[in-house]
Amino acid sequence: MAKFERHLFVCTNRRPDGSPRGCCASKGGEEIAAAFKAATFERGLKRVVRAQKAGCLDQCDRGVTVVVYPDEVWYGGVTLADVDEIVDSHLVRGEPVQRLVIPDDQLTGIERPSA
């Protein structure tokens, strides 16, 4: 089997009720992960893109977080209504959905090497 061109990880982490940071599971992470799997399959991307659930991506306060590798594009506040747009724009055409992108300098807990 050939390597996937992209991996899409959808946070489905669950924190205890009342956690001040919230959690992606309570914001629909499981449903969004399933929707990405279905959308990639429907568009014939089954062997090109691997959409899967992920544990905590440490962006809890941003809503459901999705990251696409190797592109290193992080999306925050993703809803079911955004799934088709991300698949069609980013995964099919290679154009990230800018309104949902978390800028590198705003990613929680991720240190980037300086140039």
C-alpha positions in Angstrom: 0.0 0.0 0.0 1.3 3.5 -0.9 1.9 6.1 1.8 -0.9 8.6 2.4 -0.3 12.1 1.1 -1.9 13.7 4.1 -3.0 12.8 7.6 -5.8 14.6 9.2 -6.1 14.4 13.0 -9.3 15.4 14.8 -9.2 15.9 18.5 -11.7 13.8 20.4 -10.2 14.2 23.8 -12.6 14.3 26.8 -11.9 16.4 29.9 -13.9 16.2 33.1 -17.2 18.2 33.1 -16.6 21.7 34.1 -13.0 21.9 33.0 -12.2 25.6 32.4 -10.4 24.8 29.1 -13.4 22.7 27.8 -12.8 19.7 25.6 -13.2 18.8 22.0 -15.4 15.7 22.7 -18.1 17.9 24.3 -18.0 20.2 21.2 -18.6 17.4 18.7 -15.1 16.0 18.1 -16.4 12.4 17.6 -19.1 13.5 15.1 -16.6 15.7 13.2 -14.1 12.9 13.0 -16.7 10.6 11.5 -17.8 13.4 9.1 -14.2 13.8 7.8 -13.9 10.1 7.3 -17.1 10.0 5.3 -16.3 13.1 3.3 -12.8 11.9 2.3 -14.3 8.5 1.3 -17.1 10.2 -0.8 -14.5 12.2 -2.7 -12.3 9.2 -3.5 -9.5 10.2 -1.1 -9.6 6.9 0.9 -6.0 6.0 0.0 -4.8 9.5 -0.3 -5.8 11.1 3.0 -6.1 9.4 6.3 -8.7 11.1 8.6 -8.5 9.8 12.2 -9.3 10.6 15.8 -6.6 12.0 18.0 -6.2 12.4 21.7 -5.5 15.9 23.1 -3.8 18.3 20.7 -3.5 20.9 23.6 -5.7 23.5 21.9 -8.8 22.8 24.1 -10.0 26.4 24.5 -10.2 26.7 20.7 -13.0 24.2 20.2 -12.6 21.2 18.1 -9.0 21.2 16.8 -8.0 19.6 13.5 -4.4 19.3 12.2 -3.3 18.3 8.7 0.1 16.8 8.2 2.6 17.1 6.5 1.2 20.6 5.8 1.4 21.6 9.5 -1.9 23.4 9.3 -3.9 23.7 12.5 -7.6 24.5 12.5 -9.6 25.7 15.5 -13.3 25.9 16.3 -14.1 23.4 13.6 -17.8 22.4 13.3 -19.7 19.9 11.2 -20.6 22.8 8.9 -16.8 23.3 8.2 -16.0 19.7 7.2 -16.9 19.9 3.5 -15.1 23.2 3.1 -11.9 21.9 4.6 -12.0 18.7 2.5 -12.8 20.5 -0.8 -10.5 23.5 -0.3 -7.5 22.0 1.6 -7.5 18.3 1.0 -8.6 18.4 -2.7 -7.2 21.7 -3.9 -4.4 22.3 -1.4 -5.7 25.6 -0.2 -6.1 25.9 3.6 -9.3 27.5 4.9 -7.7 30.6 6.3 -10.7 31.7 8.5 -10.2 28.5 10.6 -6.4 28.4 10.7 -4.7 28.9 14.1 -1.7 31.1 13.5 1.6 29.5 14.5 2.3 32.1 17.1 -1.1 31.4 18.8 -0.7 27.6 19.1 -0.8 26.6 22.8 2.2 24.8 24.1 4.0 24.4 20.8 7.4 25.8 20.5 8.7 26.6 17.0 12.4 26.9 16.4 13.4 30.4 15.4 15.0 30.9 12.0 
